C-alpha cells in the first residue's frame, strides 16, 4: 500500500512528492475520507437519575439456582 499526500486546487490534484516510477502508466484510485461530525453533545452526570431502578431483592439467590448453592 502506498500513501500519498496531495492538495486539490483549481480542479487539479497536486502531489507533495512525485509518484514512484513503477506507477508509470498504471491506473489507481483516490479515496478521500469524509469529515466526521465533532459536534456531539457531551453527556451529563446524573442525567438518567430516577430512570434506572432495581428490585429490592436483586441480590437474593434465585430459586432456579438453589441446586448449585448446596
Secondary structure as UniProt FT lines:
FT   STRAND          6..9
FT   TURN            10..11
FT   STRAND          12..15
FT   HELIX           21..23
FT   TURN            24..25
FT   TURN            45..51
FT   TURN            56..59
FT   HELIX           63..65
FT   HELIX           66..69
//
